[in-house]
Amino acid sequence: MVEVVRVEAPRDLPPPDENAIDIALLDMNCGYANLGHDAIVAIVRDAADERAHDLSAAGRRVRILSYALRDKLMVPDHAAGRHRLYLGTGGPGHLDPRRNVAERGTQEISENPAWEPHLWALFDAIAADPEAALYGVCHTFGLVCRWSGVAQPVLRGPEKGGPMSGIGTNLLTQQALRHPWFSRMAACGSGDAVPVLDSRHYDLLPNGASRPGATAIAFECDAAGTAPGAALTMLEIARETDGTPRFFAVNSHPEISDARRVGELLERMLASGTIDRALYDQRSAILPVLRDDRSAERLCAGRVVFSDLVKDRLARIVRA
């Protein structure tokens, strides 16, 4: 029911097929194996499974086209008309590709920034097209912030404890608490406070600029744990007339689910050769974190800001 096609060169793109729903997965990982990428694939598979009867009745199937965006400069062309849903992953390095000039592992990388204007044009096209949607996490969030102009990346220095990793807290804005979709997150945590899985070296700090339709949905929690901090963590760019988010991203990892499922995913990645034993052991260190006493709340919020949006969008495409 779901086929995954890796796109590293134009020749890798399969011919358009009127019976295929082509979902664009914007892989920001610069060639590094990534648990989040495969977790997003798993979410799309779940969404397709839930719509299996409708897909079968319509004679349609789902294809995920995974574009190697930063390392192979493969940016989808929205004008081609084959994608109505885009999903963006996390990734390593600075959010300005011109700052990535040294290859020292997954946190410092070297890349060609030539993809950036093409991605900005893609974001422009998605924002302008009421039939298109984009949902992104982590690195994609930072790029959306830079493209929109509403926030800029700032390295988390010693004064903020350095990189943020583990379970953190986001505070919902008043706009979120009144939102037709995001207000349901209030039931996931303690009112406006919701737990998230963080893994970030950069904060996205609002710079006073605004963009029509852009809505701040959440900020980080301050060091005291009682008030919003400076860093923006959830941003909506556009929504449907019924209030469903259409263009939205978060600076966390809602695609990472419960410990059991993540463990199974890591086992499959190891067996398929996607990751080696050393990387498997490194990534498995997250499993105890995923079992913390706030896991149910985190998973609830994660569904609201990512997997439920993917499922809703796929259902809309199937019905169209």
LUMKOL-926224 format. One record per residue (C-alpha): x, y, z; residue in three letters. Coordinates in steps of 0.5 Angstrom, whole numbers, padded with zeros to 4 digits, always signed. Layout:
N
XYZALA ...
// end
This chain:
320
+0000+0000+0000MET +0006+0005+0001VAL +0012+0005-0003GLU +0018+0009-0001VAL +0023+0012-0007VAL +0029+0015-0005ARG +0031+0021-0010VAL +0038+0023-0010GLU +0038+0025-0017ALA +0033+0027-0023PRO +0033+0020-0026ARG +0031+0017-0019ASP +0024+0021-0020LEU +0019+0016-0022PRO +0014+0018-0027PRO +0007+0021-0025PRO +0002+0016-0024ASP -0005+0018-0023GLU -0007+0013-0018ASN -0001+0014-0014ALA -0001+0020-0008ILE +0006+0022-0008ASP +0008+0025-0001ILE +0014+0029-0001ALA +0019+0028+0005LEU +0024+0033+0005LEU +0030+0030+0008ASP +0035+0035+0012MET +0040+0030+0014ASN +0045+0031+0009CYS +0046+0024+0008GLY +0047+0022+0015TYR +0042+0016+0017ALA +0036+0019+0022ASN +0031+0016+0026LEU +0027+0021+0025GLY +0026+0020+0018HIS +0024+0013+0018ASP +0019+0015+0024ALA +0016+0020+0019ILE +0015+0014+0014VAL +0012+0010+0019ALA +0007+0015+0021ILE +0005+0016+0014VAL +0004+0008+0013ARG +0000+0008+0019ASP -0004+0014+0016ALA -0005+0010+0010ALA -0007+0003+0014ASP -0012+0007+0017GLU -0015+0009+0010ARG -0014+0002+0007ALA -0021+0001+0005HIS -0022+0008+0002ASP -0015+0007-0002LEU -0017+0000-0005SER -0024+0003-0007ALA -0021+0008-0011ALA -0015+0004-0014GLY -0010+0009-0011ARG -0004+0008-0007ARG +0001+0012-0003VAL +0008+0013-0005ARG +0013+0017-0001ILE +0019+0021-0005LEU +0024+0022+0000SER +0028+0028-0003TYR +0036+0028-0001ALA +0035+0036+0000LEU +0041+0039+0003ARG +0047+0034+0001ASP +0044+0032-0007LYS +0040+0039-0008LEU +0034+0035-0009MET +0028+0040-0008VAL +0021+0039-0011PRO +0018+0043-0016ASP +0011+0045-0013HIS +0009+0047-0020ALA +0010+0040-0023ALA +0003+0039-0019GLY +0005+0032-0016ARG +0005+0034-0009HIS +0000+0036-0004ARG +0003+0034+0002LEU +0010+0036+0004TYR +0014+0033+0011LEU +0020+0036+0013GLY +0025+0032+0018THR +0030+0035+0023GLY +0038+0035+0021GLY +0045+0037+0023PRO +0049+0043+0023GLY +0047+0051+0023HIS +0040+0053+0020LEU +0044+0058+0015ASP +0048+0053+0010PRO +0053+0058+0009ARG +0055+0057+0016ARG +0057+0050+0015ASN +0064+0050+0012VAL +0067+0044+0016ALA +0066+0037+0016GLU +0067+0035+0024ARG +0061+0030+0025GLY +0053+0030+0025THR +0053+0037+0029GLN +0059+0041+0024GLU +0058+0039+0017ILE +0060+0042+0010SER +0054+0043+0005GLU +0053+0047-0001ASN +0048+0053+0000PRO +0045+0052-0007ALA +0039+0049-0005TRP +0036+0055-0001GLU +0033+0059-0006PRO +0030+0053-0009HIS +0027+0051-0002LEU +0025+0059-0001TRP +0021+0058-0007ALA +0018+0052-0005LEU +0015+0055+0001PHE +0013+0061-0002ASP +0009+0056-0007ALA +0006+0052-0001ILE +0004+0058+0003ALA +0000+0061-0003ALA -0003+0054-0005ASP -0009+0053-0001PRO -0009+0045-0004GLU -0002+0044-0001ALA +0000+0043+0006ALA +0007+0042+0010LEU +0009+0040+0017TYR +0016+0040+0019GLY +0020+0038+0025VAL +0027+0041+0028CYS +0031+0043+0023HIS +0025+0044+0018THR +0022+0049+0023PHE +0029+0053+0023GLY +0029+0054+0016LEU +0021+0056+0016VAL +0023+0061+0021CYS +0029+0064+0017ARG +0024+0064+0011TRP +0019+0067+0014SER +0023+0072+0017GLY +0020+0072+0024VAL +0025+0069+0028ALA +0033+0068+0027GLN +0037+0062+0030PRO +0042+0063+0036VAL +0047+0058+0039LEU +0045+0056+0045ARG +0051+0058+0049GLY +0053+0056+0056PRO +0048+0061+0059GLU +0043+0057+0057LYS +0046+0050+0059GLY +0048+0049+0052GLY +0045+0044+0047PRO +0038+0042+0049MET +0037+0034+0049SER +0031+0030+0053GLY +0024+0032+0055ILE +0023+0039+0055GLY +0017+0044+0056THR +0013+0048+0051ASN +0008+0053+0054LEU +0002+0055+0049LEU +0001+0062+0047THR -0006+0065+0048GLN -0007+0064+0041GLN -0006+0057+0041ALA -0011+0056+0047LEU -0016+0059+0043ARG -0014+0055+0036HIS -0019+0051+0033PRO -0014+0045+0033TRP -0008+0046+0038PHE -0013+0048+0043SER -0014+0040+0044ARG -0007+0040+0047MET -0009+0043+0053ALA -0012+0037+0055ALA -0005+0033+0054CYS -0001+0037+0059GLY -0002+0042+0065SER -0006+0047+0062GLY -0001+0051+0057ASP +0005+0047+0059ALA +0006+0041+0055VAL +0012+0036+0055PRO +0016+0035+0048VAL +0022+0031+0046LEU +0028+0036+0045ASP +0034+0036+0041SER +0037+0043+0039ARG +0043+0047+0039HIS +0040+0053+0036TYR +0034+0057+0039ASP +0030+0061+0034LEU +0029+0068+0037LEU +0023+0072+0034PRO +0026+0079+0031ASN +0020+0083+0032GLY +0018+0082+0024ALA +0011+0079+0022SER +0008+0075+0017ARG +0001+0075+0015PRO -0002+0069+0017GLY +0004+0067+0022ALA +0002+0065+0029THR +0006+0063+0035ALA +0003+0057+0038ILE +0009+0056+0043ALA +0015+0058+0046PHE +0020+0054+0051GLU +0019+0055+0058CYS +0024+0059+0062ASP +0029+0057+0067ALA +0024+0057+0073ALA +0019+0053+0069GLY +0014+0058+0070THR +0013+0063+0064ALA +0015+0063+0057PRO +0022+0063+0055GLY +0025+0067+0049ALA +0025+0062+0044ALA +0019+0060+0039LEU +0018+0053+0039THR +0012+0052+0035MET +0010+0056+0029LEU +0003+0056+0024GLU +0004+0060+0017ILE -0003+0058+0014ALA -0009+0054+0016ARG -0015+0052+0013GLU -0022+0055+0013THR -0024+0050+0018ASP -0018+0052+0023GLY -0014+0046+0021THR -0007+0048+0020PRO -0004+0047+0013ARG +0003+0050+0014PHE +0006+0049+0021PHE +0013+0047+0024ALA +0015+0045+0031VAL +0022+0046+0034ASN +0022+0039+0037SER +0021+0031+0035HIS +0014+0029+0035PRO +0015+0024+0030GLU +0019+0020+0035ILE +0014+0016+0039SER +0014+0011+0045ASP +0020+0007+0047ALA +0017+0000+0044ARG +0016+0003+0037ARG +0022+0006+0037VAL +0026+0000+0039GLY +0023-0004+0034GLU +0024+0001+0029LEU +0032+0001+0031LEU +0032-0006+0030GLU +0029-0006+0023ARG +0034+0000+0021MET +0040-0005+0024LEU +0037-0011+0020ALA +0037-0007+0014SER +0044-0004+0014GLY +0041+0003+0015THR +0045+0004+0021ILE +0051+0000+0024ASP +0051-0003+0031ARG +0055+0003+0033ALA +0050+0008+0031LEU +0044+0003+0034TYR +0047+0003+0041ASP +0048+0011+0040GLN +0041+0012+0038ARG +0038+0006+0043SER +0040+0011+0049ALA +0034+0015+0048ILE +0029+0009+0050LEU +0030+0010+0057PRO +0028+0018+0056VAL +0022+0016+0052LEU +0020+0012+0058ARG +0019+0018+0063ASP +0013+0019+0067ASP +0011+0025+0062ARG +0011+0020+0056SER +0003+0019+0056ALA +0003+0027+0056GLU +0008+0028+0051ARG +0005+0023+0046LEU -0001+0026+0046CYS +0002+0033+0044ALA +0006+0030+0039GLY +0000+0027+0036ARG -0004+0034+0036VAL +0002+0037+0032VAL +0004+0032+0027PHE +0001+0025+0026SER -0006+0027+0027ASP -0004+0033+0022LEU -0001+0028+0017VAL -0007+0023+0018LYS -0012+0029+0017ASP -0009+0031+0011ARG -0008+0024+0007LEU -0016+0023+0009ALA -0017+0030+0005ARG -0013+0028-0001ILE -0016+0021-0001VAL -0023+0024-0001ARG -0022+0030-0006ALA 
// end
